[in-house]
Amino acid sequence: MDSISEEKRKSINGILQQPLIARMATADLNGQPHVVPVWFGWDGTTLWISSYSNTRKVKELEKNPKISVVIDDAKDNGENSGVIFEGQVELIKEPREFLREKFTWIYTRYLGPESVLAEEPQSWIEDPHNLLIKLTPDKVIGLYI
């Protein structure tokens, strides 16, 4: 993403600061695509997604760590904006304190600071099968505004 202009970088960051639903595409070893909606956090350089180790997407990423992610915002008035990333992920399984911090950040984006304290999201945060998918994009293949 180093080759992106400052103007485009600001547009990307503006879109990704919103709690939008991302769609993440993985592929099995036969090339069969699998697309799922996910919650994410963006820190300006890295996309963070929480998931469970027993999901199809994580099992596919363990064998083929390449993904595409699209995050878009379609408004009722017909205006659309979005970002499409490609890259190779890293699965982060520890340290637990780091995971708790990132999970709390991601879930708060979607649930709010009060609701993230409820029993259900807290159980997700503490679940030992919950891990982070870390994507530092190789490239932005699409930006539309």
C-alpha positions, 0 to 999 in steps of 0.5 A: 500500500506504499504506492497509494497517494495520500488522498486515496489513503485518506479515502480508504481510512475513512471507509474502513473506520466505519463498522461496515461488514466485510466480505472475505474470500478464501479458496480451498486447495482445488480453487473453490472460493468461499466468501463469508461476511466478517467484522473487522478492525483497521488500524491504518495498515493492517486489517484484523478479523476475529474467527474461530479455529474450527471454521471453514475459512480458517481451515482453508487459510491454514492451507492457503493463506491468500485472501481477498476482502471487499468492504463497501458502503452502499447508500440508499441514494445510490452512492457507493464506496468501497475497498478491495484488498488482496494479500496473504494472512497470518493467523494469530493465536497468542498471546491471549492478552493481545487477542483479548485487546484486539477482540474487544476493539473489533466487537466494540466497533459493532456492538458499542462500549456497553454491549461488548461487556455483556456475557455473550461477547465476553465469552467470544473474547475468552474462547480459546478457539477464537483467533485473529486473522491478520492481513497487511494487504499486498495491494489495494486492487480496488477503491471506488468512491 
